[in-house]
Amino acid sequence: MKRKIIILVIAAIILLFAWAPWLDDKQIHDRILRERGWIDGTITSPEHLNLTDEALEKLLEESRKLGIKNGIILCDYNVMWFPFGRYVASCEGGYYVTFWGEPVYWPSGRGGVILP
């Protein structure tokens, strides 16, 4: 009986870490956007776009709502649950955030983890 309780407690702890309910998706989104947005091409300079003034102003306004003051967000991140953390997807790939809240960045420069 005691062995079953220990196994049940260990299984519950593993499931809790796999679920990681303490991770805040909005906070993860904002951190990845701030740290990696310019590097992976999610944010670009307005000079790189050939748009009308009206379209450019609309994109700048949407980017300002997300806290970007000097650029335009081309493709926003999507934060999804992933075992033992979160997966932050962009148009070019994505990043894995561990259950303790640290993003995993590869030193290759541009994107992060690319999952099939």
C-alpha positions as CSV (number, residue, x, y, z in Angstrom):
1,M,0.0,0.0,0.0
2,K,2.8,2.4,0.9
3,R,4.5,1.6,-2.4
4,K,1.4,2.5,-4.4
5,I,1.1,5.8,-2.6
6,I,4.8,6.7,-3.4
7,I,4.3,5.7,-7.0
8,L,1.1,7.8,-7.2
9,V,2.8,10.9,-5.6
10,I,5.8,10.6,-8.0
11,A,3.5,10.2,-11.0
12,A,1.5,13.3,-9.9
13,I,4.7,15.3,-9.6
14,I,5.8,14.3,-13.1
15,L,2.4,15.2,-14.5
16,L,2.5,18.5,-12.8
17,F,5.9,19.4,-14.3
18,A,4.8,18.1,-17.7
19,W,1.7,20.4,-17.5
20,A,3.6,23.4,-16.0
21,P,0.5,25.5,-15.2
22,W,2.6,28.3,-13.6
23,L,4.0,29.4,-17.0
24,D,2.2,32.5,-18.2
25,D,1.7,32.4,-22.0
26,K,1.5,36.2,-22.3
27,Q,4.7,36.7,-20.4
28,I,6.5,34.1,-22.4
29,H,5.3,35.7,-25.7
30,D,6.5,39.2,-24.6
31,R,9.9,37.9,-23.5
32,I,10.5,36.0,-26.7
33,L,9.3,39.0,-28.8
34,R,11.6,41.3,-26.9
35,E,14.7,39.0,-26.9
36,R,14.4,37.4,-30.3
37,G,12.0,39.4,-32.5
38,W,14.7,41.4,-34.3
39,I,17.0,38.5,-34.6
40,D,14.7,36.0,-36.2
41,G,12.9,38.4,-38.5
42,T,9.6,38.6,-36.6
43,I,10.2,42.4,-36.3
44,T,11.5,44.5,-39.1
45,S,12.2,48.1,-39.8
46,P,9.5,50.1,-41.6
47,E,12.0,51.1,-44.3
48,H,12.2,47.4,-45.5
49,L,8.5,47.4,-46.5
50,N,7.1,48.9,-49.7
51,L,3.6,49.9,-48.4
52,T,1.2,52.8,-48.7
53,D,1.4,55.3,-45.8
54,E,-2.0,54.2,-44.6
55,A,-1.1,50.5,-44.5
56,L,2.3,51.3,-42.9
57,E,0.6,53.4,-40.2
58,K,-1.8,50.5,-39.5
59,L,1.0,48.0,-39.0
60,L,2.9,50.5,-36.8
61,E,-0.1,51.0,-34.6
62,E,-0.7,47.2,-34.3
63,S,3.0,46.8,-33.4
64,R,2.9,49.6,-30.8
65,K,0.0,47.7,-29.1
66,L,2.4,44.8,-28.5
67,G,5.1,47.1,-27.1
68,I,7.2,47.5,-30.3
69,K,8.0,51.2,-30.7
70,N,10.6,51.3,-33.6
71,G,9.6,48.4,-35.8
72,I,6.8,46.4,-37.4
73,I,5.8,42.9,-36.4
74,L,5.6,40.8,-39.5
75,C,4.5,37.5,-38.0
76,D,3.5,37.3,-34.4
77,Y,4.4,34.4,-32.1
78,N,2.0,31.7,-31.0
79,V,2.6,30.1,-27.6
80,M,1.4,26.5,-27.2
81,W,1.5,23.9,-24.5
82,F,4.3,21.4,-24.9
83,P,5.4,18.7,-22.5
84,F,7.5,20.1,-19.6
85,G,7.2,23.7,-20.9
86,R,5.8,25.7,-23.8
87,Y,6.6,25.9,-27.5
88,V,6.7,29.4,-29.0
89,A,6.0,29.2,-32.8
90,S,6.8,31.9,-35.3
91,C,6.7,31.8,-39.1
92,E,10.3,30.7,-39.3
93,G,10.4,28.0,-36.6
94,G,10.1,28.3,-32.9
95,Y,11.5,28.2,-29.4
96,Y,11.1,25.8,-26.5
97,V,10.6,27.3,-23.0
98,T,11.4,25.0,-20.1
99,F,9.1,24.4,-17.2
100,W,11.3,26.7,-15.1
101,G,10.6,29.5,-17.5
102,E,13.9,29.7,-19.5
103,P,13.9,29.8,-23.3
104,V,16.2,27.4,-25.1
105,Y,18.2,29.3,-27.7
106,W,20.6,27.6,-30.1
107,P,23.7,29.5,-31.0
108,S,23.0,29.3,-34.8
109,G,21.9,32.9,-34.9
110,R,18.4,33.1,-36.5
111,G,15.5,30.9,-35.3
112,G,15.4,28.4,-32.6
113,V,14.1,24.8,-32.6
114,I,12.4,23.7,-35.8
115,L,10.0,20.8,-35.2
116,P,8.4,18.7,-37.9
